[in-house]
């Protein structure tokens, strides 16, 4: 599994509170946390069928269609 859950800081709230706009303020959830959440939710992932690769090299074309946003509100 490769996954990152990202949220953004509320630019307007920070602007009102500090008088400045934040830049590049994003928050990610580690893959182990995502796997734990899916497990607790009864979601099982299929066994991997591809060799590991380095995301620093970019997302493989054959995988691009499988990348989707997942929104969870607890």
BELTA-V43987 format. One record per residue. N is the residue number from 0. RES is the residue in three letters. PHI is phi as a letter, one per 30 degrees, with the letter a starting at -180 (NA if undefined). NEAR is the number of other C-alpha atoms within 12 Angstrom. Layout:
n->(N | N)
res->(RES | RES)
phi->(PHI | PHI)
near->(NEAR | NEAR)
This chain:
n->(0 | 1 | 2 | 3 | 4 | 5 | 6 | 7 | 8 | 9 | 10 | 11 | 12 | 13 | 14 | 15 | 16 | 17 | 18 | 19 | 20 | 21 | 22 | 23 | 24 | 25 | 26 | 27 | 28 | 29 | 30 | 31 | 32 | 33 | 34 | 35 | 36 | 37 | 38 | 39 | 40 | 41 | 42 | 43 | 44 | 45 | 46 | 47 | 48 | 49 | 50 | 51 | 52 | 53 | 54 | 55 | 56 | 57 | 58 | 59 | 60 | 61 | 62 | 63 | 64 | 65 | 66 | 67 | 68 | 69 | 70 | 71 | 72 | 73)
res->(UNK | UNK | UNK | UNK | UNK | UNK | UNK | UNK | UNK | UNK | UNK | UNK | UNK | UNK | UNK | UNK | UNK | UNK | UNK | UNK | UNK | UNK | UNK | UNK | UNK | UNK | UNK | UNK | UNK | UNK | UNK | UNK | UNK | UNK | UNK | UNK | UNK | UNK | UNK | UNK | UNK | UNK | UNK | UNK | UNK | UNK | UNK | UNK | UNK | UNK | UNK | UNK | UNK | UNK | UNK | UNK | UNK | UNK | UNK | UNK | UNK | UNK | UNK | UNK | UNK | UNK | UNK | UNK | UNK | UNK | UNK | UNK | UNK | UNK)
phi->(NA | b | a | b | c | b | b | c | d | d | e | d | d | d | e | d | d | c | i | b | c | d | b | h | c | b | b | b | c | d | e | d | d | d | d | d | d | d | d | d | d | i | c | c | c | d | d | d | c | b | d | e | b | c | d | d | d | j | d | d | e | d | c | e | d | c | c | b | d | b | c | b | b | c)
near->(24 | 23 | 21 | 22 | 24 | 19 | 18 | 16 | 17 | 18 | 19 | 15 | 14 | 16 | 14 | 12 | 12 | 11 | 11 | 13 | 16 | 18 | 13 | 12 | 14 | 15 | 13 | 16 | 17 | 16 | 16 | 16 | 17 | 25 | 21 | 17 | 20 | 18 | 13 | 11 | 13 | 10 | 12 | 15 | 16 | 8 | 8 | 10 | 9 | 12 | 9 | 12 | 13 | 10 | 12 | 7 | 9 | 11 | 17 | 17 | 10 | 10 | 16 | 11 | 10 | 14 | 16 | 12 | 13 | 14 | 11 | 12 | 7 | 5)
